[in-house]
Amino acid sequence: CARSCFSSLPNTSHRCFLMSHQTLLTTAGIFCGELVEIFVSVMEQLAEQILTSMDASKNNASAGGESQHSAIAQQIRENQRRYQSSLLVYMPLVETLASLKPESLPLVRQAYSKIVSEGILSKKRMKVYFKSLPTAYYEEPVELREYPPASLGKTGPEHARALAEMMVPVNAADIEAALTEMLPVIAREAYFTAALFGLAADDTDKKKNFEAVKKSVDASAIFFNKCMIRVCGIWSRGSNKIDAMLSFVATVHLQRSMAGYLDRQNRGGEHSLSLAYVRSTILNLKEQVEKQWTNWIKEQIEWIGTHPGVPISGKQAGVFASFARLPTYVDHLVACCGGEPATLSQTKVARRSLQRMAQALFDSLEVCAEREGVDRNYAADVMRMENSYFFAQTMQVRPEVRDIFETHVQLATAACKDATDSYLGWMIQREFKPLHALFSKISKIRKEVGDADIPIHVPKANFTRTLAREGGREVLREKISALHGRMEKHLCPESQLLSVTWKQLVKVLYEWFGRFEKLSSQCYGVRLEPSAVDVVRMAKAAAGLASSNSSQASLGDGAGRRGSLASMGTSTTSVLM
């Protein structure tokens, strides 16, 4: 239509119209440019007035340690509110600029962000606030290998002292205070930026609106973000100051703070934009601290894979250093959860990382048990028994992580049972080899030809002679005593497994000699002496269990653990017979 109108005009009139239009555009551009200068000048003057008043009243802030940071934050919030309220009367100017020259608004937003970052949220004010936070310290990083080993029994005062020194919650008050007191300031800044510059007026391109708000508020809160990064323990790549536990604590607090900025009502507009910005800020910090912590976890997994302290032969390896230290590290994590231990299992990155560490432990155990040079007769089984049992028992008594390690505890229990069956089978067959061979042969013949022909294949004279030589009371007592001594040598005190495994062996001996009694009586009419009950008495006497049960109680909470392993059961009898 415009083209048709212009074409119908005389040439002279057309040129005049174009010249007038261009003059209007030039005038509007000049007007908008001057309007921008006026508005920026007004923002600067208002900010100067607010800051002068703010600096004059700074001495009213409390000088008391913990309340000082709260007073500073309150002062920042009040002056932010005053400054933004004073700008509301000038919103028509912004609306005029948006109508006449919308491309000038980014420059105005940039000027506003600079005023805020150099004024209310300046580097100096942020430093003063963050330095006033309680427990603002940075500990040297602690590796998994540096934690004291956990124990299944009673611990001495030195071990308890080492644990107490290491279980101090790390920097929780700094992070919690900063998130509680300063995030509302950032949320208000995002809300006001969206409202002042009309960034929420058009809902057709929410992503574009959010990016505009984010760019502006990031510039306004640049020094807050830098200080917050430091408090959360985020350091540049290659820095040797990274504190993994501080990163974990920051993850927990950031996750908690996220709940306060969810847009549950879906109100839209400036409200939704401001909440989205705060969530974006929290997520950005959370991603960085999680990355730091998971990198530390990877380093610990690499250390676990070196199998520290495990001899090549596998003999007397005991509880691996990595297995012994994981429970202590878990206790430290729980202590850093701010009195809410359930937080650990509810933090996804914590669940995944701890499960990866547990899997690395069992991968390391399997590598050590299968590598060349390990004694296959018993050393591989003993390593599996002790470390699987230690892991299952230490994690079962820690309810905060029970569900995290549920699958690995089940795997450990099954591995311990299988290794125990194999170990006990080897121990008994080795010590009672002639008796085992004799009765295994009789049992096989009985199944093939029946009781009547047994004396033909194994004469009674040979049978009684073998019993007299290998099954006499003194001979059995010596063999059982040798069994206990060998088992005591194989199993380390830290695993607390000696009494448990010996109890299982006594049960197997009773079942085995009970079987011998039955075969001897039915096939030869010979009464086995000593009987299965006598053998049990000898075994208990060899371990010192017959006189008193007090020695079992001395293992602390070991009684519950003995019952736990007993519930695993054993299938050694089927191996022997």
C-alpha positions in Angstrom: 0.0 0.0 0.0 2.9 2.4 0.9 4.6 1.7 -2.4 1.3 2.3 -4.3 0.8 5.6 -2.4 4.3 6.7 -3.0 4.1 5.9 -6.7 0.9 7.9 -7.0 2.6 11.0 -5.6 4.3 13.5 -7.8 8.1 13.1 -7.9 8.6 16.4 -6.0 6.2 15.4 -3.3 7.7 12.0 -3.0 11.2 13.4 -2.4 9.9 15.8 0.2 8.1 13.0 2.0 11.2 10.8 2.1 13.3 13.8 3.3 10.8 14.5 6.1 10.8 10.8 7.1 14.5 10.7 7.2 14.6 13.8 9.3 12.1 12.3 11.8 14.2 9.1 12.1 17.4 11.2 12.7 15.6 13.3 15.2 14.2 10.2 17.0 17.7 8.7 17.0 19.2 11.8 18.6 16.3 12.0 21.0 16.7 8.3 22.1 20.5 8.7 22.4 20.0 11.7 24.7 17.3 9.8 26.5 19.8 6.9 27.1 22.3 9.4 28.5 19.7 11.0 30.7 18.6 7.6 32.1 22.1 6.3 32.6 23.0 9.6 34.4 19.9 9.3 36.6 20.9 5.7 37.5 24.4 6.8 38.4 23.2 9.7 40.5 20.6 7.6 42.4 23.2 4.9 43.0 25.7 7.5 44.3 23.1 8.7 46.8 22.2 5.2 47.9 25.9 4.2 48.3 26.8 7.4 50.2 23.9 6.6 52.7 25.0 3.0 52.8 28.6 3.8 53.6 27.5 6.2 56.3 25.5 3.6 58.0 28.0 0.7 57.7 29.2 1.2 61.3 25.8 0.2 62.5 26.5 -3.3 61.5 27.3 -5.6 64.4 30.9 -6.3 65.0 30.1 -9.7 66.6 31.5 -12.7 64.6 28.5 -14.7 63.5 26.0 -11.8 63.3 28.3 -9.5 61.3 27.7 -11.3 58.0 24.0 -11.3 58.6 24.0 -7.5 59.3 26.0 -6.9 56.1 23.7 -9.0 54.0 20.7 -7.2 55.5 22.2 -3.8 54.7 22.8 -5.0 51.1 19.2 -6.2 50.7 17.8 -2.9 52.1 19.8 -0.6 49.9 19.2 -2.8 46.9 15.5 -2.4 47.5 15.8 1.4 47.9 17.8 1.7 44.7 15.4 -0.4 42.7 12.3 1.4 44.1 13.8 4.8 43.1 14.2 3.6 39.5 10.6 2.5 39.2 9.4 6.0 38.4 11.6 6.1 35.4 10.2 3.0 33.8 8.3 5.1 31.2 11.6 6.2 29.8 12.6 2.6 29.3 9.3 1.9 27.6 9.8 4.9 25.3 13.2 3.6 24.3 11.7 0.1 23.7 9.2 1.7 21.3 11.4 4.1 19.5 14.8 2.4 19.5 14.7 -1.1 21.0 18.3 -1.8 19.9 19.5 0.8 22.5 18.2 -1.3 25.4 21.2 -3.7 25.6 23.5 -0.7 26.2 21.2 0.5 29.0 21.2 -2.9 30.6 24.9 -3.0 30.3 25.2 0.4 32.0 22.8 -0.7 34.7 24.8 -3.9 35.4 28.0 -2.0 35.6 26.5 0.4 38.1 25.3 -2.5 40.3 28.6 -4.4 40.0 30.6 -1.3 41.1 28.1 -0.3 43.7 25.8 -2.4 45.8 27.4 -5.7 44.7 30.9 -4.3 44.3 34.1 -6.4 44.7 34.9 -4.6 48.0 31.4 -5.2 49.5 31.5 -8.9 48.5 34.9 -9.4 50.0 33.8 -7.8 53.2 30.8 -10.0 53.4 32.5 -13.3 52.6 35.4 -12.6 54.9 32.9 -12.1 57.7 31.5 -15.6 57.3 32.2 -18.1 60.1 34.8 -20.9 59.8 36.2 -19.4 56.6 39.3 -21.8 56.3 40.7 -24.1 53.7 42.2 -27.4 54.9 44.8 -29.3 53.0 43.2 -32.0 50.8 43.0 -35.5 52.4 43.4 -38.6 50.3 41.7 -41.9 51.1 45.0 -43.4 52.0 45.4 -40.8 54.8 42.3 -41.8 56.7 42.8 -44.1 59.7 41.7 -47.7 59.2 38.3 -48.7 60.6 38.0 -51.5 63.1 35.4 -54.2 63.8 36.4 -54.4 67.5 37.1 -51.9 70.2 39.4 -49.0 69.3 42.0 -47.4 71.4 42.3 -43.7 72.4 44.8 -42.9 69.7 42.5 -44.2 67.0 39.5 -42.4 68.5 41.5 -39.1 68.6 42.6 -39.5 65.0 38.9 -40.0 64.0 37.8 -37.0 66.0 40.4 -34.8 64.3 39.3 -35.9 60.8 35.5 -35.9 61.4 35.2 -32.1 61.7 32.5 -30.9 59.3 34.1 -28.9 56.5 33.2 -25.3 56.0 29.4 -25.9 56.2 28.6 -22.7 57.9 30.2 -20.5 55.2 28.3 -22.1 52.3 25.0 -22.3 54.1 25.1 -18.7 55.2 26.1 -17.4 51.8 23.4 -19.3 50.1 20.7 -18.4 52.6 21.6 -14.6 52.8 22.8 -13.7 49.4 20.8 -15.8 46.9 17.6 -13.7 47.7 19.6 -10.7 46.6 20.5 -12.3 43.3 16.9 -13.5 42.8 15.6 -9.9 43.4 18.2 -8.6 41.0 17.1 -11.0 38.3 13.4 -10.1 38.9 14.0 -6.3 38.8 16.1 -6.6 35.6 13.4 -8.5 33.8 10.7 -6.0 35.0 12.6 -2.8 34.4 13.6 -3.7 30.8 10.4 -5.6 29.9 12.1 -8.9 29.3 9.1 -10.9 30.4 6.5 -8.9 28.4 6.8 -11.3 25.4 6.5 -15.0 26.3 6.9 -16.1 22.7 10.7 -16.5 23.0 11.4 -17.5 26.7 14.8 -18.8 25.9 15.9 -15.4 24.4 14.4 -13.6 27.4 16.2 -15.8 29.8 19.5 -15.4 28.0 19.1 -11.6 28.2 18.4 -11.7 31.9 21.3 -14.1 32.5 23.8 -11.9 30.6 22.7 -8.8 32.5 22.6 -10.3 36.0 25.8 -12.3 35.5 27.5 -8.9 34.9 25.8 -7.4 37.9 26.7 -10.2 40.3 30.1 -11.0 38.9 32.0 -10.5 42.2 29.3 -12.5 44.1 29.8 -15.4 41.7 33.6 -15.2 42.1 33.5 -15.2 45.9 30.9 -18.0 45.9 33.1 -20.1 43.7 35.9 -19.7 46.3 33.7 -20.5 49.3 32.5 -23.7 47.5 36.1 -24.8 47.1 36.1 -24.5 43.3 39.7 -24.0 42.1 41.2 -23.7 38.7 42.5 -26.8 36.9 45.9 -27.9 38.1 45.6 -26.2 41.5 46.9 -28.2 44.5 44.4 -26.5 46.9 41.4 -28.6 45.9 39.6 -29.9 49.0 37.4 -32.8 47.9 35.4 -32.9 51.1 34.6 -29.2 50.8 33.4 -29.9 47.3 31.1 -32.7 48.6 29.7 -30.3 51.3 29.1 -27.7 48.7 27.2 -30.2 46.7 24.9 -31.1 49.6 24.1 -27.4 50.4 23.6 -26.4 46.8 21.2 -29.3 46.4 19.2 -28.2 49.5 19.1 -24.6 48.4 17.7 -25.6 45.0 14.4 -26.6 46.6 13.7 -23.0 47.6 13.8 -21.7 44.0 11.5 -24.1 42.2 8.7 -22.5 40.3 5.9 -24.7 41.8 3.1 -22.2 41.1 4.3 -21.6 37.5 3.3 -17.9 37.7 5.4 -17.0 34.6 6.7 -13.5 33.9 9.4 -11.9 35.9 8.9 -14.3 38.8 9.6 -17.4 36.7 12.6 -15.7 35.0 14.2 -14.8 38.4 13.7 -18.3 39.8 15.1 -19.8 36.6 18.2 -17.6 36.8 18.9 -18.6 40.5 18.5 -22.2 39.6 20.9 -21.8 36.7 23.4 -20.2 39.1 23.0 -23.0 41.6 23.3 -25.7 38.9 26.5 -24.1 37.5 28.1 -24.1 40.9 26.8 -27.6 41.6 28.3 -29.0 38.3 31.7 -27.5 39.1 31.9 -28.9 42.7 30.5 -32.3 41.6 33.1 -32.5 38.9 35.9 -31.7 41.4 34.6 -34.4 43.8 34.2 -37.0 41.1 37.7 -36.3 39.8 39.0 -36.9 43.3 37.0 -40.2 43.4 38.7 -41.2 40.2 42.1 -40.6 41.8 41.1 -42.8 44.8 39.9 -45.5 42.5 43.2 -45.5 40.7 44.9 -45.8 44.1 42.7 -48.7 45.0 43.7 -50.4 41.7 47.4 -50.4 42.8 46.5 -52.9 45.6 48.6 -51.1 48.2 50.2 -53.4 50.8 49.0 -56.7 49.3 51.8 -59.2 49.0 52.2 -61.0 45.6 51.7 -64.4 47.3 48.6 -63.2 49.0 49.6 -64.9 52.2 48.7 -63.0 55.4 47.4 -60.1 53.3 44.8 -59.3 55.9 42.2 -56.6 55.4 43.5 -54.5 52.5 44.4 -50.8 53.2 41.7 -49.7 50.8 39.0 -51.8 52.4 40.0 -50.7 55.9 39.8 -47.0 55.1 36.6 -46.7 53.2 34.3 -47.0 56.3 36.2 -44.1 58.0 35.8 -42.0 54.9 32.1 -42.8 54.8 31.8 -41.7 58.5 33.4 -38.4 57.5 30.9 -37.9 54.7 28.1 -38.6 57.1 29.5 -36.1 59.6 29.6 -33.4 56.9 25.9 -33.8 56.0 24.9 -31.3 58.6 23.0 -33.5 61.0 20.9 -35.1 58.2 22.6 -38.4 57.3 19.8 -39.4 54.9 21.1 -36.6 52.6 24.0 -38.9 51.6 21.8 -41.6 50.1 19.6 -38.9 48.5 22.5 -37.2 46.7 22.8 -38.9 43.3 26.4 -38.1 42.7 27.3 -39.4 46.2 25.5 -42.7 45.6 27.2 -43.2 42.2 30.6 -42.3 43.5 30.5 -44.5 46.6 29.2 -47.4 44.6 32.0 -47.0 42.1 34.5 -47.0 45.0 32.9 -50.2 46.4 33.1 -51.9 43.0 36.7 -50.8 42.6 37.4 -52.5 46.0 36.0 -55.8 44.8 37.6 -55.6 41.4 41.0 -55.1 43.2 40.2 -58.0 45.5 39.5 -60.3 42.6 42.6 -59.2 40.7 44.8 -59.9 43.8 43.1 -63.3 44.3 43.6 -64.4 40.7 47.0 -62.9 39.8 50.0 -65.1 39.2 52.0 -66.1 42.3 49.0 -66.3 44.7 48.7 -69.5 46.7 45.6 -71.2 45.3 45.3 -73.7 48.1 44.1 -71.2 50.7 45.5 -67.6 50.3 43.0 -66.6 47.6 40.1 -67.9 49.7 41.4 -66.1 52.8 41.7 -62.8 51.0 38.2 -63.1 49.8 36.9 -64.2 53.2 38.5 -61.4 55.2 37.9 -58.5 52.9 34.3 -59.5 51.9 33.4 -60.1 55.6 35.0 -56.8 56.7 33.1 -54.8 54.0 29.8 -56.4 54.7 30.0 -55.9 58.5 31.3 -52.4 58.5 28.6 -51.2 56.0 25.7 -53.1 57.7 26.4 -51.2 61.0 26.2 -47.9 59.2 22.5 -47.3 58.5 23.2 -44.0 56.6 24.8 -46.0 53.7 23.1 -49.3 54.0 20.9 -48.8 51.0 23.8 -47.3 48.9 25.9 -50.5 49.4 23.0 -53.0 49.6 24.0 -54.8 46.4 27.7 -54.8 47.3 26.9 -56.2 50.7 25.0 -59.0 49.2 27.8 -59.7 46.8 30.3 -59.6 49.7 28.2 -62.0 51.8 27.9 -64.5 48.9 31.7 -64.2 48.2 32.5 -64.8 51.9 30.3 -67.9 52.0 31.8 -69.4 48.9 35.4 -68.7 50.0 34.7 -70.0 53.5 33.3 -73.3 52.1 36.4 -73.7 50.0 38.8 -72.8 52.7 37.2 -75.1 55.4 37.1 -78.0 52.8 40.8 -77.6 52.1 41.7 -77.3 55.8 39.9 -80.4 56.9 40.9 -82.5 54.0 44.5 -81.5 54.5 44.6 -82.4 58.2 42.5 -85.5 58.1 43.6 -86.8 54.7 43.8 -90.6 55.6 40.4 -90.6 57.4 38.8 -88.6 54.6 40.1 -91.1 52.0 39.0 -94.1 54.0 35.4 -93.0 54.6 35.0 -91.5 51.1 36.0 -94.9 49.7 33.6 -96.8 52.0 30.8 -94.3 51.1 31.4 -94.8 47.4 31.5 -98.6 47.6 28.3 -98.6 49.7 26.5 -96.7 47.0 27.7 -99.0 44.2 27.4 -102.5 45.8 25.7 -102.2 49.2 26.8 -102.9 52.8 27.4 -106.6 52.4 30.4 -106.3 50.1 32.2 -103.5 51.9 34.4 -105.8 54.0 35.6 -107.5 50.8 36.9 -104.2 49.3 38.0 -102.7 52.7 38.8 -105.4 55.2 37.7 -104.8 58.8 41.3 -105.2 60.0 42.5 -102.5 57.6 39.6 -100.3 58.7 40.3 -100.7 62.5 44.1 -100.2 61.9 43.5 -96.9 60.1 41.1 -95.8 62.8 43.6 -96.6 65.5 46.4 -94.8 63.7 44.5 -91.7 62.5 41.5 -91.5 64.7 42.8 -91.9 68.3 41.9 -89.3 70.9 45.4 -87.9 71.2 46.0 -87.9 67.5 42.7 -86.0 66.9 43.5 -83.6 69.7 46.8 -82.8 68.1 45.3 -82.5 64.6 42.5 -80.2 65.9 45.0 -78.1 67.8 47.1 -77.9 64.6 44.0 -76.8 62.7 43.4 -73.9 65.1 47.0 -72.8 65.0 47.0 -72.8 61.2 43.8 -70.9 61.0 45.1 -68.4 63.5 48.1 -67.9 61.4 46.0 -67.5 58.2 43.5 -65.0 59.5 44.5 -61.5 60.7 43.2 -60.0 64.0 41.7 -56.9 62.1 39.2 -59.1 60.3 37.7 -60.5 63.5 37.1 -63.7 61.6 39.0 -66.3 63.6 36.3 -67.2 66.1 33.6 -67.0 63.4 35.3 -69.3 61.0 36.4 -71.7 63.8 32.8 -72.0 64.9 31.9 -72.9 61.3 34.7 -75.5 61.2 33.5 -77.1 64.5 30.1 -77.5 63.0 31.5 -79.2 59.9 33.7 -81.5 62.1 30.6 -82.5 64.0 28.7 -83.3 60.8 31.7 -85.1 59.3 32.5 -87.3 62.3 28.8 -87.9 62.8 28.8 -89.4 59.3 31.9 -91.4 60.1 30.1 -92.8 63.2 27.1 -93.9 61.2 29.3 -95.6 58.5 31.5 -97.4 61.1 28.5 -98.7 63.0 26.4 -99.8 60.1 29.2 -101.3 57.9 31.5 -102.8 60.5 29.6 -102.7 63.8 32.5 -100.7 65.3 31.8 -97.8 67.6 33.8 -94.8 66.7 35.9 -93.5 69.6 36.2 -90.6 70.2 32.7 -89.8 69.1 31.5 -86.7 67.1 30.5 -85.0 70.4 34.0 -85.7 71.8 35.5 -84.1 68.7 33.4 -81.0 69.2 34.6 -80.7 72.8 38.2 -81.0 71.6 37.7 -78.3 69.0 36.1 -75.9 71.6 38.9 -76.6 74.0 41.5 -75.9 71.4 40.0 -72.5 70.8 39.4 -71.8 74.5 35.7 -71.6 74.1 34.7 -74.3 76.5 35.6 -72.5 79.7 33.9 -69.2 79.2 31.9 -67.2 76.7 33.3 -63.9 77.9 36.1 -63.9 75.3 33.4 -63.7 72.6 32.0 -60.5 74.2 35.4 -58.9 74.2 35.2 -58.5 70.5 32.8 -55.5 70.9 30.0 -55.9 68.4 31.6 -59.0 67.0 28.9 -61.2 68.5 26.3 -59.8 66.1 28.8 -60.4 63.3 29.4 -64.0 64.2 25.7 -64.6 64.0 25.8 -62.9 60.6 28.4 -65.2 59.1 26.7 -68.2 60.7 23.6 -67.3 58.9 25.5 -67.6 55.6 25.6 -71.4 56.1 28.1 -73.8 54.6 28.1 -76.6 52.2 31.5 -78.0 53.2 30.0 -81.4 54.2 29.0 -82.0 50.6 32.6 -81.2 49.5 34.1 -83.6 52.0 31.8 -86.6 51.4 
